[in-house]
Amino acid sequence: MSDSRPPFVSVVMPAYNAAATIAEALRSVLAQTFRDFEILVVDDASTDGTFDIAQRTVSHYPAARILRLEVNSGPAAARNRGIREAKGEWIAFLDADDAWLPWALEDECRALSFFPDAALLCGDYVGFSDSDVARVDVGKEHCMDIVLRDFIDRTPVDTLTVLARKSVLSRLGGFDEQFRGPEDYELWMRVAAAGRIVKIRAPMARYRAHAGSLSMNSRPFLRESLRVVEKAFGPQGVLHPYRRYRRRRQATLYVEAAWGVWHNGARGCALRWLLCSWLLWPGRIKVEESKPLWRLGLLATILVRSPRRDDTGGSGH
């Protein structure tokens, strides 16, 4: 920002068949201590009551619009529609099955005053089962820069906590609509290559892990994630200067997916994918710098244990 005035924020919420959760997600937006925002729900051609529930939930909030796509097009297309329609200088993203903590927007706008050159701010999240989440009095010491190199081995930006400058998103062309699932990871890499990303080491949101989410559906999510990696490390990709690590990133994705399919009872597939990980990168993957026996431990878990309902699978948000 060029001055000390707080920004006007457009909250973009893509939604597809989210009748069971969208009211809770929207109520968490309406409960924000920061009040200068509009809400844009983009219903991605839902076949349940998502559209009607969203309308009822925000009916008393004048700065809310419920948009509807005629054909199911995926979260990238839904978010892009929201970006195009947004009136705010800044865009915040929340999926219809997650929720914000009440201070999320206020704390991010406060952090923005410390880093007026930021293109994107984000934070940490907790699960829905985590109780007594304490608010952190956010100061500059709670913030850290996320740089492009941080994307080589992991996804350091969590979309449900993102506050991004609309002009940057528009200049970069928004989300790549050829991807379904990791389209956010792909865009945040391009943002990191184009500008400054600041992460607040404090909880901003609650993430709901459930079998119906794209990131928890290991097979298609792995396929899409591998396609994102090919683009990012390819000749025109932002990670091309780090292309020697491409196979290491692929190996990490196979390990994460192996955990997810084992959790869903596909032990044979989990073993195959874990083997693929070693074939792609026999040396240590990044996490094994601090946990040297991580893949061996996962192998033992897959071989001797049966998954429990409270195990968490998939590759994260």
Secondary structure as UniProt FT lines:
FT   STRAND          9..15
FT   TURN            19..21
FT   HELIX           22..30
FT   STRAND          37..43
FT   HELIX           50..57
FT   TURN            58..60
FT   STRAND          64..68
FT   HELIX           75..85
FT   STRAND          90..93
FT   TURN            96..97
FT   STRAND          99..100
FT   TURN            102..103
FT   HELIX           104..114
FT   TURN            116..117
FT   STRAND          118..127
FT   TURN            128..129
FT   HELIX           140..142
FT   STRAND          143..146
FT   HELIX           148..151
FT   TURN            152..153
FT   HELIX           159..161
FT   STRAND          163..165
FT   HELIX           166..171
FT   TURN            172..173
FT   TURN            177..178
FT   HELIX           183..194
FT   STRAND          196..207
FT   TURN            211..212
FT   HELIX           214..216
FT   HELIX           218..233
FT   TURN            235..236
FT   TURN            238..239
FT   HELIX           240..245
FT   HELIX           246..263
FT   TURN            264..265
FT   HELIX           267..280
FT   HELIX           286..289
FT   TURN            292..293
FT   HELIX           294..304
FT   TURN            309..310
//
